[in-house]
Structures are given as structure tokens and as C-alpha cells.
Amino acid sequence: MRVPGLDRASRMAAQLRDRFGIHAVILMYHRVIDIPSDPWGLNVTPRHFAEHLEVLRRLGCVVRLEELTGMLRRRERSPSKAVVITFDDGYADNLHEAKPLLEEARLPATIFMTSGDVGRTQEFWWDELEKMLLQPGELPEVLNLTINGQEHRWKLGADASYGRDQFELHKHWRADSEERPTARHQLYRSIYDLVQGLAKEAREAVMDDLRHLSGSIPGVRPTHRALSPDETRQLSEGNWIEIGAHTVTHQALSTQPSDIQRDEIADSKSQLEEIIGRPVTSFSYPYGLHSDETVRIAREAGFTCACACLDQSVRQSSDLFRLPRLMVEDWNGEKFETRLQEWFDNVSSAHA
């Protein structure tokens, strides 16, 4: 039986908890490196990252992810302008560029790692796709691929031959924009969209076909490699970096059946724990994609929280397994300070 006024009272109670409880933002980084081509805006240069950390020291109160989630569980009020720093994927530059700057600034961070890519002799699939399609090289004038049982055909014409001049002209292109300056860029975005949700085996089949068609030389670019097992252990040493899990093979979990989701989630935890010799208790969803079933599996696997990619601040009513994060781009310190202040202002207005 529905009690009159109970729903309204519950909403008011939640609003009061939000107003007087958690006021925080979780920042999402991926890489700290300076490279010319970055279709998805994942890179922040070391100089800019150092500027970001200086801004955070001056304007924010950086806390560990486990501290924030602990406050959420206990319904405690967070410090004013609380910030959590996170990274996704597990690139080698997280150790060699990001960690020294974090240690120097004495600021903690959580790095969510794709366990199956630790020590792997291939690049992350989206990076290899960029290498094959957007770096200078030759492709067939007509490219045919079978993807998930369906035939696809692209006509590249003159863009089959892609030279250094064209690369330099378009190296700052962003895949999340509407612009498609050449047939190569249209091809990249089309294949990315078709492959992103595939299971690992189907995705690798497409990548194998592209390697053959592009004549791609096997190997990993030093600027694009993932951490090795030994580097992963080095990353976890000390008091400033927490290692979290990010699946085994960077699957779009909500597109996969429950048995694959379970293996991807649980195995990433156990594999990373074996490497670093410490408990791994936090998780993040690749691409931010998840379902109610994904959340249930993450809970059952023994994680205590999970991060998504929702463009929101953290509130007292936030789900511990759907924690929102804000994507950080390669802004200089001044631009980052402006964006951070906007996020803080939004937090304040949301809780007013």
C-alpha cells in the first residue's frame, strides 16, 4: 500500500543528504604523454599535468577513492571541494610520467588497469587502429571487411595512399567531432563503432584482417605500450597509487552475455592481485558501459565500488557502483582551473 506523502518525504530526505553530505568530483585521465596524434583526446602532456596538480593543491582537497567511498557508506560529509584523481587502461606512461609528478605533489590517484594488456606485445586496439588507418601508409582503394558476420565495403580512392603531409595536416583531428576530413577518417570512425561492442575473438578477427590489408608491421610503438608486470608492481609501490581493475580485455560489458562479463570482471581482479600482491577493490567500466547485471556481477566479484563515465559530480545519493567521473583533456593550468571551478560551482549549486 502506498502511504500518502511518503515518496515526497523520501525525496526530501535524499535532497537533505545530498545538501549536507558528499560534495566531490572524480576526475578521469588516461595518459600523461606528448604525442602528435590523439583521436580520442586521451593524452595530457606532462607539463599540463603538472599544472593540473598545482591547481588541485591550491584549490581542491584531493582524497583517495577509498576515502570518498568510505564517506559515502558512512554518510559523512566530505571536505569542501573534494577531488579524486583516476586513470583508465594502464599505459606505461602512468608509471614513468604520471607517478613521479603525483609523488612530487603528494597527491593520491587510482589507476584502473586492463589486466590482459599487462606485458602484451600489441597496442590497445584503438591505438593500433589509429596506427593502421591514420598514420602515413598504403591501403587498398576499396577495403572489404567481414565484421560480426556482415560484409562492409569502403571506397578510399585517392586516400588509399596517405602521406606525411596529409598526416601533419590532420593530426589534431578528434574522432568525437562531426568532421571527417578524409576517407581515412571516415573509415577509422566507422570501424571503431563497429568493433567497440564486439567480443574479444570477433574484435581480434577484424584487427587481424586489417593488419594483413594494411601491411602493418607487428610490434608496439614505445609511446603506446601498456605496463609490464614488473612496471605494474613498481606503480603500486608506495603510498600514492591504488591499482584498480578495468576488465581483462577492455570489453564493452553491457553488450556481452553474463558469463563473459563475469569472467572479464572477476579475472581482472584476480590477475592484478596476483601481479601486485595486494587486494584490488575498485573497478571501472570500459567506455563507461554497464547494465544492472554488470553492477550485480561487479558486487559479487568482491569489488567495493565501480566508476562509470557519467558527467556529474558525486552526491551522497550516488550509487557506489555507478560513480560519475569528469573527463579531463589536455588543458593548460589556466584552462583546467576554469573548468575545475565550473565543476565546483555546479556541485555547490546542485546542493544549494
Number of C-alpha atoms within 10 A of each C-alpha: 3 6 6 8 8 10 11 10 11 11 11 12 12 15 18 14 18 21 19 16 22 28 24 27 27 25 20 23 24 22 26 27 24 15 12 11 20 17 21 14 19 17 21 24 19 18 16 21 27 22 19 23 22 15 16 22 14 10 17 21 16 23 19 20 21 16 12 25 22 15 17 21 11 9 16 15 17 21 17 14 21 21 26 23 24 26 23 24 27 28 27 24 20 24 21 16 18 22 22 15 19 18 15 10 14 15 21 19 24 23 28 25 29 29 30 18 23 24 16 16 14 16 21 20 17 15 19 20 19 18 17 22 22 23 18 16 18 17 20 16 14 11 17 15 16 13 17 14 8 7 9 12 11 16 15 18 14 11 18 19 15 18 14 10 10 15 17 13 10 15 16 13 19 17 17 10 9 7 11 16 11 15 16 24 21 16 19 19 18 13 18 16 11 13 20 17 18 19 19 16 9 16 18 14 14 18 18 13 15 20 16 10 16 18 13 16 9 10 12 16 13 10 13 18 22 28 26 18 18 12 18 24 17 16 24 20 13 9 11 17 22 23 28 30 33 28 30 23 20 24 25 20 26 19 16 16 12 14 10 15 23 21 15 23 30 21 18 24 28 16 19 25 18 12 16 19 12 13 15 22 18 25 28 30 27 23 15 17 17 20 12 11 15 21 18 12 19 24 18 13 17 14 20 17 22 24 24 20 20 15 14 17 23 26 25 26 14 16 15 20 24 21 22 23 23 20 16 19 20 22 17 16 19 13 14 21 19 12 14 23 15 12 18 22 13 14 21 16 10 14 17 11
